[in-house]
Amino acid sequence: MARRKLEELNLLDDFLFGSMVSYPGIGEQFSRILLRIIFQKDFGRLKVVPQRPLLGNDTDLHGARLDVYLEEDSLSEDAPENATIYDVEPDNNSETQAVMALPRRVRFYHAKIDSDSLESGKTYHALKNVIILMIVSYDPFGLKRMVYTIQNNCREEPQMPYDDGAKTLFLYTRGTVGNPPEELRQLLTYMEHTTKANAKNENLKEIQSMVETVKRDKGVSVGYMKVYEREEMLLNKGIQQGIQRGISQGIQQGREAERANTERERKRADLAEEEIRHLKEEIEKLKKQ
């Protein structure tokens, strides 16, 4: 598939989204507007960490890479419950296996963020709230909802308060079921179709201005070119490795066929020698009669 130009990318694309949140003077404000529209409330200062890696506890254990890690400033040391971590994950991968694995992927992200954020010696009361936001262009559960909110509760007593501080929102850009705020509908449409025509409110117009600034930046353009070249290199390397594996397998199969053929010929020669020996024995018997 042909590479899209930088100006054609939308905010569901990893490169553009990552460039937005990491861009000096834009990243925090962009993230704040995004959260404001989704949660319908204002946000103060945010700690923004693009592409945050969470390593496995050992070299043979799985790690994770969060697209955008956002953390609110705690209002006070005595009120750690006021601190919330947001992991924002735009996602375009609609392959069946990837979609089926989404709940377990999110479960893993929650676990990694929790283990990484609780400092040694702190009590569980200090564990921060974690909200994972999956913004997707496919319907993850097939019910056409624009918003799927996932939280733990008690199955036997659904109304029983149970707040472990963990929440996941799946935001489906093409959803039609539910009654989310119109501003959120416009945001999700804009995320998938990031154009000036789709910036239909003041918040989106501000984001559009940021997008245009980032896309015009020569450094971002060079970065996109390098990412594309690296992907091309990895693709070509994969193709070459595939060819080499194919050649190696062909050679191996040829050798195995040759060995099998040699083994068949050897068996035929052994049978011929055995028949000759029997004939000689019969001739000797006839001579003696």
Order of alpha helices (4+ residues) and beta strands (2+ residues): alpha-alpha-beta-beta-beta-alpha-alpha-beta-beta-beta-alpha-alpha-alpha
